[in-house]
Amino acid sequence: MSLNNQVLDKPLSYGLPSVEANLSYLIPMAEKPVNYTYEPPPGVPRTNGTFQTYKLPIYNARSISEKISLDEQGFAFTAYNTSVRDFYDEEEIRQVYYPEAEQLLKELTGASQIVIFDHTLRNAAQSKPGENNIKEPAKRVHNDFTAKSGYTRARLELAARGIEDIDRLLQQRFAIINVWRGIANTIQESPLAVCDAQSIAPSDLVAGDLVYRDRIGETYTVTYNPEHQWFYFPQMRRDEVLFIKCFDSAEDGRARFAAHTAFEDPSSPIDARPRESIELRTFVFY
């Protein structure tokens, strides 16, 4: 039984404190959305989509964190310290943080194999597009992979690592899970909101091209649905981790896509420091 249909059909958000914030959704469109990750050629817009904001409640999920799971809601939360001293040190991320995250994911999911294939640092104060790999928080409702691109990205990344028997691996159940953590002070500016995957209708997810200089990926932009249930974990500390399921090959009713977005928290101090965070993207093979 889904947690969303517990006693008296009370939603998971019932009785939780919340803030109201503007979330940016895609306005339905006829053509396929296209978004460039870099400054496109002259005359070509960065994105062909138009977006509309909706003021919605975002519920504080701290008190129910033990009731939430990757397979039910598509996200999970835990306290887990890290030995990393400097998250802006690429070598330390790979040598220290990757193995930590791999062990944590195995404990959380019972996976037989974890492949960490990407990471992104976010800090609006240090982001310099085209000059470094630090990005600003993403403030549109989205999901990083689609039912199609989960497979294509897996095939690409596994082949690049010389992993054999890719066909066999992709015939078994696997998921793409983001491991999201604040890397400096307690997060007050641009926290991350996650949408309960059970509240998302398949028709809300719109596949769009994400254009890189060397390839084209595919992500979901999301159209508004009043049924969406949004949650966040306010004041996230450096020793806490949020897991977001961006793809699951299983089509048996488990959560497959947990849409998410950064948002402006009205309860944050005006002088809050820019959010600093890291997200790892991982393949989890069951």
N, C-alpha and C positions, 0 to 999 in steps of 0.2 A: 504494500500500500504506500502510495506516495505520501511524503511528509506534508505535502500541500493539502491532503485530504484527511487530515487527522480528525480526532473527535470533534463533532459538531461542524465539520468542514471549515474550521477556522484556518485562515491562511497562515503561512509561516511567519508573516510580518505582524500578526495580531498582537497588540499590546506593546510593540517595540517603540522606543523613541525614534524620532526621525527629524531630518532637516528637509527643507524644500529647496530645490536647486534646478537650474535650467540645464536640460540635456538636449543635445543637438542630433536630430534624426534626419535621414534622407527623405526628401519629398519624392514620392513615386514618380518614375520616369519611364519613357518608352524605350530608350536606348540603354545599352549596358554602361554602367558607371565606369569611369576611367580616372585614376588618380596617379599623378607622377610623384616619384620620391625625390626628384631633383627639379631644377628650373627647366621647364620644357622649352622647345624651340619657340622663337618669336611668333606671336599670334595664336599659340596653342595654350588654352587655359590649364592651370595646375590640376583642376578637376572639372568635369562637365556636370557634376551633380549640384543640386541646390539643397540647402538644409534649413530646417525649421526647429526652433527651440520650444520645448514644452517644460513647464514648471511642474516637477514631480516630487513626491516624497521619496527620500532615500533612507532606508531603515538601518539603524545601528544594530549590526548582527553579532556584536561581541557576546551578548548573553546567551545566544543560541549557537555559538560556534561549534559545539560538540554535536549538534543535531544536523549540521550541514555536511554534505559529502559531494565528492566529485561525480559520483554516479547518479545522485538525485538532483542536486541543484547545478552541478557543473563547476563548483568552486569549493575550496576548503581553506582552512586557516589554522595555523599552529604557531606556538612559540618555539623557536629553534635558533640558538646562537650561532655565530660564525666566527671563525678564526682569522678572517680576512682583515688586514689592517688598512689597506688602501684600495678601494674599489676602482680607483682611476688608474691602477697599475694592471695593464692587460695580462701580464705574465702571472701575477698573483691570482687574478680571476680564474685563469685556466688551470693553474697548478694547485690552488687551494679551494676555490669556491666550486668549481665543477665537480670534484670528487665529493665534497660535502653535499651538494644538491643531489648527486646521483644516489648516495646512500639514503638521504632523506626520502626521495621518491620511491625507492625500493621498499622502505619501511611503510610508507603511506599506501602504496598501491599493490604491493606484493608482486611487482613486475619481475620478469626473468631477465630483462635487458633494458638498459637506459642508454640512449644516445643523445647527448647535448650538442645541438648543432648551431646555435646562434645566441647572442646576447645583445641587449641594448641598454645603454646608460641614458638616463633622462635628467636634465638639469637645465631649466630655461635660461639661467644666468650664464651658463657656459656653452650653450648650443651655438655653433657657427656652421650652418649648412654649407657643405662643400669643403669645409676646412677640418672638421673633426667628426667623430662618430657619435657625439653626444646630441641627443634630440630633446625637443620640448615634449611635455606631456601631450598625449593625443586626446583632443576634446571633441570627438565625434563618436557616436555609438557605432561600434564595429565588432567584428570577430576576425581573428588573424588568418584563418583558413576556411576553405569551403569543402563540401563533400568531395569535390574533384581535386582541389589543390593539396588536400591532406596527403593524397596518394602521390601526386606528381612531385611534391617537395620531398617526400620521404624517399622516393626512388632516386632523385637527384642527389640528395645528401648522403645516402647510403653508398651510392656508386662512387661519389667523390672520396669516400673513406676506404674504398677497396673492400667493402663488406660483400661477401659472397652469398649466394642463395637468397638474393633479394626477393624473388618471387615467393619463396616459401615464407619469408618473414612477413610479407604484406598480405598473405592469405590468412594469417592468424590475426587475432584482435590486437590493434594497437591504437594509441591515442597520442595527441600532441598536447602537452601540458606546459603552460607558462609558470615559472617560479618567480614570483614578484616580491621584492623586498626594498624597504627604505635603506639607504646606505649612509645617512648622516644623522641630522637631528630628527626628533619626532616629527612625523609628517603632519603639517597643518594646511599647506597650500596645495591645491590640485590633487586631493586624494583620489583613489580609484573606486569607482562604483561598478558593481557586477550584477548582471541581471540573472535571476533564477531561470535556468534553461527550460524548466517545465512551463514557464509562463510565456515562452516565445513560440509563436506559430511558425511553421515552415515558410509560409508566405511573407513573413516579416523580414526574412533574410534575402538580400539581393546580392547576387554574385557580381563583383566588379573587378576590372583589371587594375593591378598595382604595377606600374611601369618602372622598372629599374633601368640603369644604363645598359645592362648586359642580359636582361631577361624580363619576362612578364609573369608576375605572380597573380594569384586570384584570392581576394578576401571577400567577406560579407560586410556590406553596409546594411543598415537596419532601418526599416520604416516604423513609424509610431504605431503602437498598439496599447490601448488603455489597460490591457491585462498585465503588462510587464510589471514585474516586482523587482525593485532595485534595493541593493544592500551595500553597506560599506563597513569598514572597521576603522573608526576614527582614531586619530592620534597613534597611528602605527609607529612602532619603535623599530630600531635596527635589529632587534632580536626576535622579530616576528615575520612570518612568511605567509603570503597569500598564493594559493594555487588556482589557476584558471584553465579549465579544459577548453581548448580551441578546436578540437576535432576528436571524434571517436569513430572508429570503423564499425563498431557494433551498432546494429539497427534494431535493437530488441526492447526499446523503451527507455534505455539509459540516457542520461543527458549527453548530448553530442556537441553542442555549441553554446558557450556562455558569453554572450555579448558583454562588452565592458566599455568604459570611458572614464577619462579624468573629468572632474567637475569643480566648479567654484563653490566651496563650502561656506555658506553664509555665517557659520559659527567660528570661522577662522579669524585670528587677529589680522587687522589691516596690514600690519608690518611683518606678517609671517614670511619666513625665508623661503625661496623657491624650493619646491620639492626635489629631492635627489633620490633616485631609485634605480634599480637594475631589474631587468626581466630576462630570464633564461628561457629559451625555447627548446623543448625536449621531446624526443620520441620515446614513448613508454610501450614496451612490448610485453604482453601478458602471456 
